[in-house]
Amino acid sequence: MNIIIIEDEKPAARLLQRKVEKLGLTVNTLLHSVEESINWFNTNAHPDLIFLDIQLSDGLSFEIFERIDIKSAVIFTTAYDEYALRAFKLNSIDYLLKPIDEDDLETAVTKFKNQFQKSLVTGLDFEAIKKMLVNPIDRQYKKRFTIKMGQQLKMIAIDEVECFFSENKGTYLHTVDNRDYLLDSTLEQLETELDPDVFYRVSRKFIIPMKAIKEIQLHSNSRLKVILPTYKDDEVIVARERVNDFKEWLG
């Protein structure tokens, strides 16, 4: 199994190497910059697994993947903020938070080994991940929606939204005055366009704004039920695997 570490801080890279090798694996190469990594990938067989620091001395590590088509499995090592970690968790992206805990490292490596043995390792969409990690201060979120209604266009401000929901392969915006409008976007696309401090995807079917929450009730199987002011067509249930993160989002 071929493993490399891309980390600009050499002592941190060597420490991670020792921790990985304590698990019975061999780290073949340590790389420390975007430029060095690009040169290495151009002349070497691509590894099975990359431990990848996001912020390198000469830029973001995503610049490597803009130049090189890499299909290796990746475990991110990051000191990024809570916003980025939430994005990682919700999208099932493997990451290790610095300083790297040995138990967390072992869990991540074990998961990779299982996927590797079953040939389940797939490449990541680095452009999508890069978008998720844009500093929230720099990001411009959706302020309104333009809905086509016959020969007219209707503008709906973001503060008029009570929820977004999917139904019969369609995505709908439900307003505070109890009206539904069909959107061209998917819930996945909306997640990247909405302010994560204001909106939360509680399940595969619903995204809700915090201000629209009228009541929260305990539900079966350790789930939560959210009561909205006007939306009554279906129960808004917080998926069990999202309950803890939902509570953190509520503050």
C-alpha positions as CSV (number, residue, x, y, z in Angstrom):
1,M,0.0,0.0,0.0
2,N,1.5,3.3,-1.1
3,I,0.9,6.2,1.3
4,I,2.1,9.8,1.1
5,I,1.8,12.9,3.4
6,I,1.4,16.4,2.1
7,E,2.1,18.8,5.0
8,D,4.1,22.1,4.9
9,E,5.2,21.9,8.6
10,K,8.0,19.3,8.5
11,P,8.0,18.4,12.2
12,A,4.2,17.8,11.9
13,A,4.7,15.7,8.8
14,R,7.3,13.5,10.6
15,L,5.1,13.2,13.7
16,L,2.2,12.0,11.5
17,Q,4.5,9.6,9.7
18,R,5.5,8.0,13.0
19,K,1.9,7.7,14.1
20,V,0.9,6.1,10.8
21,E,3.8,3.7,10.9
22,K,2.9,2.7,14.5
23,L,-0.3,1.2,12.9
24,G,1.9,-1.1,10.7
25,L,1.8,1.0,7.6
26,T,4.6,2.6,5.6
27,V,4.7,6.2,4.5
28,N,6.7,6.3,1.3
29,T,6.9,10.1,0.7
30,L,6.6,13.4,2.5
31,L,5.8,16.5,0.4
32,H,5.7,20.0,1.8
33,S,4.3,22.4,-0.9
34,V,1.9,22.7,-3.8
35,E,4.7,23.1,-6.3
36,E,6.7,20.1,-4.9
37,S,3.6,18.0,-4.9
38,I,2.7,18.8,-8.5
39,N,6.2,17.9,-9.6
40,W,6.1,14.7,-7.7
41,F,2.7,13.6,-9.1
42,N,4.0,14.3,-12.6
43,T,6.8,11.8,-12.3
44,N,5.5,9.1,-9.8
45,A,2.7,6.5,-9.7
46,H,-0.2,7.9,-7.7
47,P,-0.5,6.6,-4.1
48,D,-3.4,4.6,-2.6
49,L,-3.8,7.1,0.3
50,I,-2.9,10.8,0.8
51,F,-2.9,12.5,4.2
52,L,-3.5,16.1,3.0
53,D,-3.1,19.4,4.8
54,I,-5.4,22.0,3.3
55,Q,-3.3,25.1,3.9
56,L,0.3,24.7,2.5
57,S,3.0,27.3,2.6
58,D,2.5,28.3,-1.1
59,G,-1.2,28.0,-1.3
60,L,-4.2,25.8,-0.8
61,S,-3.6,22.1,-1.5
62,F,-6.6,22.1,-3.9
63,E,-4.3,23.8,-6.4
64,I,-2.6,20.4,-6.8
65,F,-5.9,18.8,-8.0
66,E,-6.6,21.6,-10.4
67,R,-3.4,20.6,-12.2
68,I,-3.3,16.9,-11.6
69,D,-6.2,14.3,-12.0
70,I,-5.8,12.3,-8.8
71,K,-8.0,9.4,-7.9
72,S,-6.3,8.5,-4.6
73,A,-8.2,8.2,-1.3
74,V,-7.7,11.3,0.8
75,I,-7.8,12.0,4.5
76,F,-7.7,15.7,5.2
77,T,-5.6,17.0,8.1
78,T,-6.8,20.4,9.2
79,A,-6.9,23.1,11.8
80,Y,-9.8,24.7,10.0
81,D,-12.8,26.2,11.8
82,E,-16.0,24.7,13.0
83,Y,-17.8,25.7,9.8
84,A,-15.5,23.6,7.7
85,L,-15.7,20.6,10.0
86,R,-19.5,20.7,9.8
87,A,-19.2,20.6,6.0
88,F,-16.8,17.6,6.3
89,K,-19.2,15.7,8.6
90,L,-22.3,16.3,6.6
91,N,-20.7,15.2,3.4
92,S,-19.0,12.1,5.0
93,I,-15.5,13.4,4.1
94,D,-12.7,11.9,6.1
95,Y,-10.6,14.4,8.1
96,L,-8.3,14.5,11.2
97,L,-8.3,17.6,13.4
98,K,-4.9,18.9,14.4
99,P,-3.3,18.0,16.8
100,I,-4.0,14.6,15.5
101,D,-5.3,12.1,18.0
102,E,-3.9,8.6,17.6
103,D,-7.3,6.9,18.2
104,D,-8.9,9.1,15.6
105,L,-6.1,8.3,13.2
106,E,-6.5,4.6,13.8
107,T,-10.3,4.9,13.1
108,A,-9.7,6.7,9.8
109,V,-7.0,4.3,8.7
110,T,-9.2,1.2,9.6
111,K,-12.0,2.7,7.5
112,F,-9.7,3.3,4.6
113,K,-8.3,-0.3,4.8
114,N,-11.8,-1.7,4.7
115,Q,-12.7,0.3,1.7
116,F,-9.4,-0.5,0.0
117,Q,-9.8,-4.2,0.5
118,K,-13.3,-4.0,-1.0
119,S,-12.2,-1.8,-3.9
120,L,-14.6,0.9,-2.7
121,V,-12.1,3.8,-2.8
122,T,-13.4,6.6,-5.0
123,G,-12.0,10.0,-6.0
124,L,-13.3,13.2,-4.4
125,D,-14.8,16.2,-6.0
126,F,-12.2,18.7,-4.9
127,E,-13.9,21.6,-6.6
128,A,-17.0,21.0,-4.5
129,I,-14.9,20.6,-1.3
130,K,-13.1,23.8,-2.1
131,K,-16.4,25.7,-2.3
132,M,-17.5,24.3,1.0
133,L,-14.3,25.6,2.7
134,V,-14.7,29.2,1.5
135,N,-14.5,31.5,4.5
136,P,-18.1,32.3,5.5
137,I,-17.1,36.0,5.8
138,D,-16.1,36.0,2.1
139,R,-19.0,34.0,0.8
140,Q,-22.1,35.6,-0.7
141,Y,-25.3,33.7,0.2
142,K,-28.6,33.7,-1.6
143,K,-30.8,36.7,-0.7
144,R,-33.8,36.0,-2.9
145,F,-35.3,33.6,-5.4
146,T,-36.7,34.4,-8.8
147,I,-39.7,32.1,-9.6
148,K,-41.1,31.8,-13.1
149,M,-44.9,31.7,-13.0
150,G,-46.4,31.5,-16.5
151,Q,-45.3,34.7,-18.3
152,Q,-44.3,36.4,-15.0
153,L,-41.4,36.3,-12.6
154,K,-42.0,36.4,-8.9
155,M,-39.3,37.5,-6.4
156,I,-39.2,35.8,-3.0
157,A,-36.9,37.3,-0.4
158,I,-34.9,34.8,1.8
159,D,-36.7,35.9,4.9
160,E,-40.0,34.9,3.4
161,V,-38.9,31.2,3.3
162,E,-40.4,28.8,5.9
163,C,-38.7,25.7,4.5
164,F,-37.4,24.0,1.4
165,F,-38.5,20.4,0.8
166,S,-38.2,17.7,-1.9
167,E,-41.2,15.7,-3.2
168,N,-41.7,13.5,-6.2
169,K,-38.2,14.4,-7.6
170,G,-39.0,18.1,-7.3
171,T,-37.6,20.8,-4.9
172,Y,-40.0,23.3,-3.5
173,L,-39.8,26.6,-1.5
174,H,-42.6,27.0,1.1
175,T,-43.2,30.5,2.2
176,V,-44.4,32.0,5.5
177,D,-47.8,32.8,3.9
178,N,-48.3,29.1,3.2
179,R,-47.5,28.9,-0.5
180,D,-45.4,26.4,-2.4
181,Y,-43.1,27.2,-5.4
182,L,-41.2,24.8,-7.6
183,L,-37.5,25.5,-7.9
184,D,-34.9,24.5,-10.5
185,S,-32.3,23.7,-7.7
186,T,-31.8,20.5,-5.8
187,L,-31.5,20.5,-2.0
188,E,-27.9,19.7,-2.4
189,Q,-27.4,22.8,-4.5
190,L,-29.3,24.9,-2.0
191,E,-27.1,23.7,0.8
192,T,-24.1,25.5,-0.8
193,E,-26.1,28.7,-1.5
194,L,-27.8,29.2,1.9
195,D,-26.1,30.7,5.0
196,P,-25.4,27.7,7.3
197,D,-25.9,29.9,10.4
198,V,-29.5,30.5,9.2
199,F,-30.5,27.3,7.4
200,Y,-30.0,23.7,8.4
201,R,-30.7,20.5,6.4
202,V,-32.5,18.4,9.0
203,S,-33.0,15.4,6.7
204,R,-32.8,14.3,3.1
205,K,-36.1,16.0,2.5
206,F,-36.0,19.3,4.4
207,I,-33.9,22.4,4.9
208,I,-35.3,24.8,7.5
209,P,-34.4,28.3,8.8
210,M,-33.9,28.7,12.5
211,K,-36.4,31.5,12.8
212,A,-39.2,29.3,11.4
213,I,-38.9,26.8,14.2
214,K,-42.1,27.1,16.2
215,E,-41.5,24.1,18.5
216,I,-39.2,21.0,18.8
217,Q,-40.6,17.7,20.1
218,L,-39.0,14.4,21.0
219,H,-39.8,11.8,18.4
220,S,-39.2,8.0,18.1
221,N,-35.8,6.4,17.7
222,S,-33.9,9.3,19.3
223,R,-35.1,11.7,16.6
224,L,-36.6,15.2,16.9
225,K,-39.8,16.6,15.3
226,V,-39.8,20.2,14.2
227,I,-43.1,22.1,14.1
228,L,-43.3,24.9,11.6
229,P,-45.9,27.7,11.5
230,T,-47.7,26.8,8.3
231,Y,-46.2,23.8,6.6
232,K,-48.4,20.8,7.5
233,D,-48.1,18.5,4.5
234,D,-45.6,16.1,6.1
235,E,-43.7,15.7,9.4
236,V,-40.4,17.6,9.6
237,I,-38.2,15.0,11.3
238,V,-34.5,15.6,12.2
239,A,-32.6,12.5,11.1
240,R,-31.1,10.6,14.0
241,E,-27.5,10.9,12.7
242,R,-28.0,14.7,12.5
243,V,-29.6,15.3,15.9
244,N,-26.4,16.2,17.8
245,D,-25.2,18.5,15.0
246,F,-28.6,20.1,14.9
247,K,-28.5,20.8,18.6
248,E,-25.1,22.4,18.2
249,W,-26.4,24.5,15.3
250,L,-29.3,25.7,17.6
251,G,-26.6,26.9,20.1
